[in-house]
């Protein structure tokens, strides 16, 4: 018990060292083992938060330096005429990039906060995908892409409408960056789950990318903030579901979200 008390004080100071073994063959040994499991998980969370802060700081630094450089150049008269106008365009674009990055950091932080409330209701995922795809059609046309939806008449889930809409949008925006001609959403009702697959006809994933594709701030060659797919995973897991990345048969990439079907087997 004295060893446990000492270790509690060390953990309070965020000292997550490796503990010595305690073998008493009774409830104290069980308590020691459970406490150390809790400490291990706290240490993992602490490392993840430190890495998140480091990555966020790094991602924010680059656009801020660009903004500062062009702003000072315009103020000092280094850039004039067309160069100044181009510099203002860069500043505006970097401000938009910063706005998106900060918004996604805040959104993801909220998603991963213990006790964050999801507003669950009965939803038709097929209709939600069709609605989202309709709003994304202008962006698809702007990029010269065809956006298709293949879904049954109904696919019932229990979910948070706003967060599922964000999940669908993030999947589409990621696919738009890699597709050559076409992006497709496919909804399928299965015995235990409702599946949503987003596939594109791009180059697909490199083998080393797949294990890291949902990590915060991991960006492929044409990535944006590196947070879009991390948000997808957080939303899926917040609904008791999962998400998987793989290469499609032939060419392109597939991201599949699986959500549990409502109790009672509705949704076919």
N, C-alpha and C positions, 0 to 999 in steps of 0.2 A: 504493500500500500504506500510505503514511503517512496519507492521507485515510481509508482504511478503518479503520486502527487508532484514529484520533481519533474516528470515528463510533461504533465499538464502545464506547469509553469513555463517550461521551454517552448511548448507549442503556443502559448499565449504571447511569447516573444517572436513567433514565426520561425522558430528553430526546428525544422522538420528533419532531425537527424535519424539515423537508423537505431532503433532501440535494442537493448539487450533482451535476451529471452528470459521469460519467467515461467518456470514449470512447478506449479504447486498441486496440479492434479485435481483442482476444485474450481469453484465459481470465480475465484480471483484470477486464475489463468484464463478463463473464458472472457472475463472483463478486460484483462490486459490485451488479449488478442483482438477483441472488438474495438477497443480504443485505438490500437495501432492501425487497424483497417481504416478507421475514420481519419486518423492523421495522414495516412497515405493518400486518401482522396482529397483532403484539404491541401496537401502539398501539390498534387496534380493540378487542382484548381488555381492555386497561387501561381504556379509556373505558367499556366495558360493565360492568366490575367496579365502577368508581367510581359509575356510575349505579345499579347494583344496591344498593350500600351506601347511597346517598342515599335511594332508594325504600324500602328495608327500614327505615331509621331513621324515615322519615316515617310509614310504616304502623304501626310499633310505638309511636310517640309518642302517637297519638290514644287508643287504649284505655288506655294507662298514665295519661294525664292524667285520663280519666274515672274510673278506679279511684282515683287519688289524691284527686280532688275529692270523691267520695262517701265515701271512707274518712275523710278529714279532717272532712267535715261531720258524719258520725255520731259521730266521736270528740269533737268540740267541742260536740255537742248541737244543731247547726243542724237536723239531720233527726231527727225523733222519730216514734214510732208507725208509722203506715202509710208515711210518707215514708221512714223508716229502713229498713223492710222492702223498699220499692221500691228503695232505694239498694243494699241487699244483693243484690237480684236483678240490678241493673245490674252490680255488681262481679263476680258469678258469671258473667254472660253475657260480660263483657269478658275475664275470665280464660280462658274457653273459647275466645273468639276469638283471644286471644294464643297459647294453646296450639296451635291449628290453624295459625296463621300461622307460628310458629316451627318447627313440625314440617315444614311445606311448604317453608320456606326451607332447612332442613337437607337435606330430601329432594332438592330441586332442585340444591343445591350439590353433593351427592354425585353426582347424575346427570351434572353438567357437569364433574366432576373428571377430568382425563386419567388413564387407567389404571383407572377404575372398572370392576369386573368384573361382567359379566352372566352369569348361570347359565343357559345355553341348554340346552334339551331339546326333544324332539319333543312338540308339543302339538296339541290339537284346539281351534282358536279358537272353533268353533261351540259346543262343550261349555262352554268357559270363559265365553263370553258368557251362555249359559243359566244357569250356576251363579251368576254375578255378578248377573244380573237377578233370580234367585230371592231372593238376599239383600237386594236393593234394593226388593222389593215392599212391605214395610212402610212405607218412607219414601215411596214413590209413593202408597200409599193414604192416608197421613197428609196428603199435599198434594192429595188428590182427583184423582189422575192415574192413567191406565191405562198400564202399561209392557208393550210387546209385543216379541217376538223373532221374527224371520224368518231362518232359517238352514238350510243344507243339513244332511244327516246327518253330514257330516264336512268340516272345513276345516283341513288340516294346515299348521302353521307350525313354525319353529324359534324358540323364544322363552324369555324369562325369565318364569315363571308369575307371580311376585309383582308384577313391574313391569307386565305386561300386565293383570293384575287391577286394579292401580291406575289404569291408563289407562282401562279400561272404567268404573270407578267415577267418575273425574273427569268423563268425558264425560256420564254419567248425571246427576250432581249439577249440572253446568252446565245441562243441558237442563231439569231439574226447576225451576230458578229462572225459566225463561222460558215453559214450556209452559202452555197453557190447559187442555187436557184429556188430551193423549196424548203419550207419548214412545215412539219405536220404534228398535230396533236391527235392522239388516239386514246379514247376512254373505253375501258372494258370492265364489266361487272363480273367478278369471280366469286366462288363460294364464300370466302372469308373476307375478301378485300375488294376495293374499287381501285383499279389501276389507271394512272394517267401517264402516258408516255409522250415525251417531246423528242422528236428526231429531226435531224437536218441532213443535208447531202454534202456536207463539207469534208474536211480531211480526216475527221475523227480524232480520237484521243491518242496521244503517245502512251505506250504502256506504263511509263513511269508517272504519268499524270493522274491516272485513274485513282490510285490510293489517296491522292492529296486534293482531289478536285473540289471537295467541300470544305477544305480548311479555310479559315479566315485569312484574307489577304493573299491567298495563293492565286496567281494570275498566269494564264497561258500566254502564248505569243500575242493574241489579240484581246486579252482580258481588259476589263474596265477597272472597277474599284477593287476587285478581288473579294467582294462581300456578297454579291448577288446569290451565288449558290450556297454560301454559308447560311443565308437567310432561308433559302429553300429547305435546307436540312432542318433548321430550327423550327420552321412552321410544320413540316411533316412530322417531326418527332413530338411537337406540341400537341398534335392530333392523335398521338399513339401510333403513328405510321412510320414509314422509312423511305429512303430514296437511294437509288443505285445508278451509277454511271457505267456505261459500256459502249463499245463500238457496235454500230449497226451492221447487219449482214450486207455485204456489198461495199458500201462506203457511208461515211457520216458517223455521227454520234447519237446516242440515245440516253436520255435521262428518264428514269421511271420512278414515279411517286406512288406508293401503295398506302391507301388509307383504309382503316377498318370499316366494314359495313355496319350499319346500325343493327342493334339487337332486334331479332325478329325476322332478319333476312330480307328486309325491304330493299328495293332498288333495282330489281331486275327489269 
